[in-house]
Amino acid sequence: MTDTRIISEVMPVQQPLLRPAKLWLPKRVVFTPDALDEPFGQQIYERVSALNLPIEVSKNNRITGLRGADERETYRIAKNTLAVVNAPPSAFRLQPIPPSADWQMNLAEGCPAHCQYCYLAGSLAGPPVIRAYANLPKMLANTASYEQPGRQTTFEVSCYTDVIGIEHLTGSLAECIRYFGTRDEAQLRFVTKYNQVESLLDLPHNGQTRARVSLNAESVARRLEGGTASVEARLQAIRQLALPKELGGGGYPVGLVIAPIMPIPNWREEYTRLLDRLAEALDFECDMNAEFISHRFTPGSKDVLMQWYPNTTLEMEEATRAEKRNKFGGRKYVYRPDDMQTLKKFFYEEWRKRFPSAPILYWT
């Protein structure tokens, strides 16, 4: 941390950039036969057709043609492919994911963005193709059996994708928001790095969806978060979502996910500037909370990321980290305790100065 502070004294300040995300338009869209048997699959087919994208229907319920000559080519092919499939039976057996939410329910797997620290690296099997689920209404109905009477049960739908990044193609997030708007004791949670939220503003969410954006320091977003909206565009998006409906907004409960936090050069100044801009964007009374997530990686994710992004400047040096093991013997590398405490103290103090009534859900 000391070296970082010395370097920070000579680092130039980057000014905010207002750049909306470019809509992801896959070069290949594949539907499986069983996906087209679903009414919601037909709706996705109509949305994709209206965008004049090339559509294939596979001969069976498998997606092929994703492998290239090497990992880089496989990555490019997969990242340009949208596969519309039915979620397998295992997707109906929801997994708990504290502290983020009670349960994880994936409306899709695979993400159109190009974040060089991608949390999906090493988590999903096979090429990183974007799979959207055509049997989503059945998955939503299944969540009722996981609700706990007498308390609000939370369901996270964006663990394995950016839900706004594919919404113009699928309409899946709107389907979820409408469903949870009818559930009194359940709340939908999603998070995004995209800014195209206009289609969500008039939906009948009834306060049962918490809309969150993922934010980071300006230099991190520009350097490591390819294909996403600029930080400034995300701030404007969360403002739109949080504004009351009578003022033209969505009236959603909102959340801010600061992630992945890194002790980059000039980190105090950069993150202070981010929190100041957030306070300016959310300068009105609203239901909001925060989640703080520090950067971490596993040996497996590092190996995959180095194949996807061989020229990355992302710091992943095991020697500068602390090693943590889970109950299954898996390893991950996090910041050392002193460094972690310094970062945590800064964020908690700075957040509470600006948002004393907005709870911090956790630090990890």
C-alpha positions as CSV (number, residue, x, y, z in Angstrom):
1,M,0.0,0.0,0.0
2,T,2.9,2.4,0.7
3,D,4.3,2.0,-2.8
4,T,0.9,2.7,-4.3
5,R,0.7,6.0,-2.4
6,I,4.1,7.1,-3.7
7,I,3.1,6.3,-7.3
8,S,-0.2,8.1,-6.9
9,E,1.5,11.4,-6.4
10,V,2.5,11.6,-10.1
11,M,-0.5,9.9,-11.7
12,P,-2.7,12.2,-13.9
13,V,-6.3,12.6,-13.1
14,Q,-8.8,11.2,-15.7
15,Q,-11.9,13.2,-16.2
16,P,-15.3,11.5,-16.3
17,L,-16.3,10.2,-19.7
18,L,-20.0,10.1,-20.7
19,R,-20.2,7.1,-23.1
20,P,-23.3,4.9,-23.4
21,A,-22.6,1.2,-23.9
22,K,-22.9,0.0,-27.5
23,L,-25.8,-2.5,-27.9
24,W,-24.5,-6.0,-28.2
25,L,-25.6,-7.5,-31.5
26,P,-24.3,-11.1,-31.8
27,K,-23.0,-12.3,-35.1
28,R,-24.7,-15.6,-34.6
29,V,-28.0,-16.5,-32.9
30,V,-28.9,-20.2,-32.3
31,F,-32.2,-21.6,-31.1
32,T,-32.6,-25.1,-29.9
33,P,-35.8,-26.9,-30.9
34,D,-36.9,-27.3,-27.3
35,A,-36.4,-23.5,-26.8
36,L,-38.7,-22.8,-29.7
37,D,-41.4,-25.0,-28.1
38,E,-41.6,-22.5,-25.3
39,P,-43.9,-19.5,-25.7
40,F,-41.2,-17.2,-24.2
41,G,-38.7,-18.7,-26.6
42,Q,-41.0,-17.6,-29.4
43,Q,-41.0,-14.1,-28.0
44,I,-37.2,-14.0,-28.0
45,Y,-37.3,-15.3,-31.6
46,E,-39.6,-12.4,-32.6
47,R,-37.3,-9.8,-30.8
48,V,-34.2,-11.1,-32.5
49,S,-35.9,-11.3,-35.9
50,A,-37.0,-7.7,-35.6
51,L,-33.3,-6.8,-35.3
52,N,-32.5,-8.6,-38.6
53,L,-29.9,-10.8,-36.9
54,P,-28.8,-14.1,-38.5
55,I,-30.8,-17.0,-36.8
56,E,-30.1,-20.7,-36.9
57,V,-32.2,-23.5,-35.5
58,S,-30.0,-26.4,-34.3
59,K,-30.7,-29.9,-35.3
60,N,-30.9,-31.1,-31.7
61,N,-30.7,-29.4,-28.3
62,R,-27.0,-29.0,-28.3
63,I,-25.0,-25.9,-29.4
64,T,-22.0,-26.7,-31.6
65,G,-19.5,-24.7,-33.6
66,L,-18.0,-22.7,-30.7
67,R,-14.5,-24.0,-30.8
68,G,-11.7,-22.2,-32.6
69,A,-8.1,-23.0,-33.3
70,D,-7.0,-21.7,-29.9
71,E,-8.5,-20.2,-26.7
72,R,-8.4,-16.7,-28.1
73,E,-10.4,-17.7,-31.2
74,T,-12.8,-19.8,-29.1
75,Y,-13.3,-16.8,-26.9
76,R,-14.1,-14.5,-29.9
77,I,-16.5,-17.0,-31.4
78,A,-18.4,-17.6,-28.2
79,K,-18.6,-13.9,-27.2
80,N,-20.3,-13.3,-30.6
81,T,-22.9,-16.0,-30.1
82,L,-26.3,-15.9,-28.5
83,A,-27.7,-19.3,-27.8
84,V,-31.4,-19.5,-26.8
85,V,-31.9,-22.8,-24.9
86,N,-33.9,-24.3,-22.1
87,A,-32.4,-24.2,-18.7
88,P,-31.5,-27.8,-17.5
89,P,-33.3,-29.4,-14.5
90,S,-30.3,-28.4,-12.3
91,A,-31.2,-24.8,-12.8
92,F,-34.4,-25.4,-10.9
93,R,-32.5,-26.4,-7.8
94,L,-31.6,-23.0,-6.6
95,Q,-28.3,-22.3,-4.7
96,P,-28.0,-20.0,-1.7
97,I,-25.6,-17.1,-2.3
98,P,-25.1,-15.1,0.9
99,P,-24.3,-12.3,1.5
100,S,-25.6,-11.0,-1.9
101,A,-29.1,-12.7,-1.7
102,D,-30.9,-15.7,-0.4
103,W,-31.0,-17.6,-3.7
104,Q,-29.4,-17.5,-7.1
105,M,-31.7,-17.8,-10.1
106,N,-30.0,-17.4,-13.5
107,L,-32.1,-16.0,-16.4
108,A,-29.0,-16.5,-18.6
109,E,-25.4,-17.6,-18.4
110,G,-22.5,-15.8,-20.2
111,C,-21.9,-12.1,-20.5
112,P,-21.4,-9.8,-23.6
113,A,-19.0,-7.5,-21.7
114,H,-15.2,-7.9,-21.8
115,C,-14.1,-7.2,-18.2
116,Q,-10.5,-8.4,-17.8
117,Y,-11.1,-9.5,-14.2
118,C,-14.3,-11.4,-15.2
119,Y,-15.7,-13.4,-12.3
120,L,-17.2,-16.0,-14.8
121,A,-13.7,-17.1,-15.8
122,G,-13.2,-20.6,-14.4
123,S,-16.8,-20.6,-13.1
124,L,-18.7,-21.7,-16.2
125,A,-17.8,-24.8,-18.2
126,G,-16.8,-24.6,-21.9
127,P,-16.6,-21.6,-24.2
128,P,-18.1,-18.3,-22.8
129,V,-21.1,-18.3,-25.1
130,I,-24.2,-16.3,-23.9
131,R,-27.1,-18.7,-23.2
132,A,-30.5,-17.2,-22.6
133,Y,-33.2,-19.4,-21.1
134,A,-36.5,-19.8,-23.0
135,N,-38.2,-21.6,-20.2
136,L,-37.8,-18.6,-17.9
137,P,-41.5,-18.4,-16.9
138,K,-41.3,-21.9,-15.5
139,M,-38.1,-21.0,-13.6
140,L,-39.9,-17.9,-12.1
141,A,-42.8,-20.0,-11.0
142,N,-40.4,-22.4,-9.3
143,T,-39.1,-19.6,-7.1
144,A,-42.3,-19.6,-5.1
145,S,-41.3,-22.8,-3.4
146,Y,-38.2,-21.1,-2.1
147,E,-40.0,-18.1,-0.5
148,Q,-39.9,-18.1,3.3
149,P,-43.2,-17.0,4.9
150,G,-43.1,-14.0,7.1
151,R,-39.9,-12.5,5.7
152,Q,-38.7,-11.1,2.4
153,T,-36.8,-13.7,0.3
154,T,-34.3,-12.3,-2.2
155,F,-33.4,-13.7,-5.6
156,E,-30.3,-12.7,-7.6
157,V,-30.6,-13.1,-11.4
158,S,-27.3,-11.5,-12.5
159,C,-24.6,-13.8,-11.1
160,Y,-23.7,-15.2,-14.5
161,T,-24.6,-12.5,-17.0
162,D,-25.2,-8.8,-17.3
163,V,-29.0,-8.7,-17.5
164,I,-29.2,-5.2,-19.2
165,G,-26.5,-6.2,-21.7
166,I,-28.8,-8.7,-23.3
167,E,-32.2,-7.3,-22.4
168,H,-32.8,-5.7,-25.9
169,L,-32.5,-9.2,-27.3
170,T,-34.4,-11.3,-24.7
171,G,-36.8,-9.2,-22.6
172,S,-35.9,-11.6,-19.8
173,L,-35.3,-9.0,-17.1
174,A,-38.7,-7.3,-17.8
175,E,-40.3,-10.7,-17.5
176,C,-38.7,-11.2,-14.1
177,I,-39.6,-7.7,-12.9
178,R,-43.3,-8.1,-13.8
179,Y,-43.4,-11.5,-12.0
180,F,-41.8,-10.3,-8.8
181,G,-44.0,-7.3,-8.9
182,T,-46.8,-9.7,-8.0
183,R,-44.9,-11.3,-5.1
184,D,-45.4,-9.7,-1.7
185,E,-42.7,-11.5,0.2
186,A,-40.0,-11.8,-2.5
187,Q,-37.5,-9.4,-4.0
188,L,-35.7,-9.5,-7.3
189,R,-32.1,-8.2,-7.4
190,F,-30.0,-7.5,-10.5
191,V,-26.8,-5.6,-11.2
192,T,-25.4,-4.1,-14.4
193,K,-22.6,-2.2,-16.0
194,Y,-24.8,-1.1,-18.9
195,N,-27.0,2.0,-19.1
196,Q,-30.0,1.1,-21.4
197,V,-32.7,1.2,-18.7
198,E,-35.4,3.1,-20.4
199,S,-37.5,0.0,-21.1
200,L,-37.6,-0.7,-17.3
201,L,-38.9,2.6,-16.1
202,D,-42.7,2.0,-16.6
203,L,-42.8,-1.6,-15.5
204,P,-45.0,-2.6,-12.5
205,H,-42.3,-3.5,-10.1
206,N,-44.2,-2.5,-7.0
207,G,-41.0,-2.0,-5.1
208,Q,-40.1,-5.7,-5.4
209,T,-37.0,-5.3,-7.6
210,R,-33.8,-3.7,-6.4
211,A,-31.9,-2.3,-9.4
212,R,-28.2,-2.1,-8.9
213,V,-25.3,-0.8,-10.9
214,S,-21.7,-1.9,-10.6
215,L,-19.2,1.0,-10.4
216,N,-15.5,1.5,-10.2
217,A,-12.8,4.2,-10.4
218,E,-12.6,5.9,-13.7
219,S,-9.2,4.4,-14.6
220,V,-10.3,0.9,-13.8
221,A,-13.5,1.1,-15.8
222,R,-11.6,2.5,-18.9
223,R,-8.8,0.0,-18.7
224,L,-10.5,-3.2,-17.6
225,E,-14.2,-3.1,-18.4
226,G,-14.4,-3.4,-22.2
227,G,-17.8,-3.1,-23.9
228,T,-19.6,-1.5,-20.9
229,A,-21.0,1.9,-20.3
230,S,-18.8,4.6,-18.9
231,V,-19.0,5.2,-15.1
232,E,-20.8,8.5,-15.8
233,A,-23.4,6.8,-18.0
234,R,-24.0,4.2,-15.3
235,L,-24.5,7.0,-12.8
236,Q,-27.1,8.6,-15.0
237,A,-28.8,5.2,-15.4
238,I,-29.1,4.6,-11.6
239,R,-30.4,8.1,-11.3
240,Q,-33.2,7.3,-13.8
241,L,-34.0,4.1,-12.0
242,A,-34.2,5.7,-8.6
243,L,-36.1,8.9,-9.5
244,P,-39.8,8.8,-8.5
245,K,-42.2,7.9,-11.2
246,E,-43.8,11.3,-11.0
247,L,-40.4,12.8,-12.0
248,G,-40.0,10.5,-14.9
249,G,-38.0,7.9,-13.2
250,G,-38.6,4.2,-12.4
251,G,-39.1,4.6,-8.6
252,Y,-37.0,1.5,-7.9
253,P,-35.2,0.7,-4.7
254,V,-31.5,0.8,-5.8
255,G,-28.1,-0.5,-4.9
256,L,-24.6,0.5,-5.6
257,V,-22.0,-2.3,-6.0
258,I,-18.5,-0.9,-5.9
259,A,-16.4,-3.7,-7.4
260,P,-13.8,-4.9,-7.7
261,I,-12.1,-2.5,-5.4
262,M,-8.4,-2.3,-6.0
263,P,-5.6,-0.3,-4.4
264,I,-4.7,1.3,-7.8
265,P,-2.3,4.3,-8.0
266,N,-4.1,7.3,-6.6
267,W,-6.8,5.1,-5.3
268,R,-8.0,7.4,-2.5
269,E,-8.5,10.3,-4.9
270,E,-10.1,8.2,-7.6
271,Y,-12.6,6.5,-5.3
272,T,-13.3,9.8,-3.5
273,R,-14.2,11.3,-6.9
274,L,-16.5,8.3,-7.7
275,L,-18.4,8.6,-4.4
276,D,-18.7,12.4,-4.9
277,R,-20.2,11.9,-8.3
278,L,-22.5,9.3,-6.9
279,A,-23.7,11.7,-4.3
280,E,-24.4,14.3,-7.0
281,A,-26.3,11.8,-9.1
282,L,-28.5,10.6,-6.2
283,D,-29.1,14.0,-4.6
284,F,-32.7,13.1,-3.6
285,E,-34.4,10.8,-1.0
286,C,-34.4,7.2,-2.2
287,D,-34.2,3.6,-0.9
288,M,-30.6,2.6,-1.5
289,N,-27.9,0.4,-0.1
290,A,-24.3,-0.5,-0.9
291,E,-22.1,-3.6,-1.4
292,F,-18.3,-3.4,-1.4
293,I,-16.3,-6.2,-3.1
294,S,-12.5,-6.3,-3.2
295,H,-10.7,-7.9,-6.1
296,R,-9.8,-11.6,-5.7
297,F,-8.9,-14.4,-8.1
298,T,-8.3,-18.2,-8.1
299,P,-5.5,-20.1,-9.8
300,G,-8.2,-21.4,-12.3
301,S,-9.6,-18.0,-13.1
302,K,-6.2,-16.5,-13.5
303,D,-5.3,-19.2,-16.0
304,V,-8.4,-18.6,-18.0
305,L,-8.1,-14.8,-17.9
306,M,-4.5,-14.9,-19.1
307,Q,-5.7,-16.9,-22.1
308,W,-8.6,-14.5,-22.8
309,Y,-6.6,-11.3,-22.2
310,P,-2.9,-12.1,-22.6
311,N,-1.9,-8.4,-22.6
312,T,-3.9,-7.5,-19.5
313,T,-2.5,-5.0,-17.0
314,L,-4.6,-6.5,-14.2
315,E,-2.5,-7.2,-11.1
316,M,-2.7,-10.9,-10.2
317,E,0.5,-11.6,-8.3
318,E,0.0,-14.4,-5.7
319,A,3.1,-13.2,-3.8
320,T,1.5,-9.9,-2.9
321,R,-1.8,-11.5,-1.7
322,A,-3.2,-13.6,1.1
323,E,-4.3,-17.1,0.3
324,K,-7.7,-18.3,1.5
325,R,-9.1,-21.8,1.3
326,N,-12.7,-22.9,1.3
327,K,-14.0,-26.1,2.9
328,F,-13.5,-28.0,-0.3
329,G,-9.8,-27.1,-0.5
330,G,-10.2,-24.5,-3.2
331,R,-7.8,-21.5,-3.1
332,K,-8.4,-17.8,-3.8
333,Y,-6.1,-14.9,-3.4
334,V,-7.3,-11.7,-1.7
335,Y,-5.5,-8.6,-0.4
336,R,-3.5,-9.0,2.8
337,P,-5.3,-8.2,6.0
338,D,-3.6,-4.8,6.6
339,D,-4.3,-3.7,3.1
340,M,-7.9,-5.0,3.2
341,Q,-8.5,-3.2,6.5
342,T,-7.2,0.1,5.1
343,L,-9.5,-0.2,2.1
344,K,-12.5,-1.1,4.1
345,K,-12.0,1.7,6.7
346,F,-11.8,4.2,3.8
347,F,-15.0,3.1,2.1
348,Y,-17.0,2.7,5.2
349,E,-16.1,6.2,6.4
350,E,-16.5,7.9,3.1
351,W,-19.8,6.2,2.4
352,R,-21.3,7.1,5.8
353,K,-20.3,10.8,5.3
354,R,-22.3,11.0,2.1
355,F,-25.1,8.5,2.7
356,P,-25.7,8.1,6.5
357,S,-29.1,6.5,6.1
358,A,-28.1,4.1,3.3
359,P,-26.9,0.8,4.8
360,I,-23.8,-1.1,3.8
361,L,-24.8,-4.7,3.3
362,Y,-21.3,-6.2,3.4
363,W,-17.6,-6.0,2.6
364,T,-15.9,-8.9,1.0
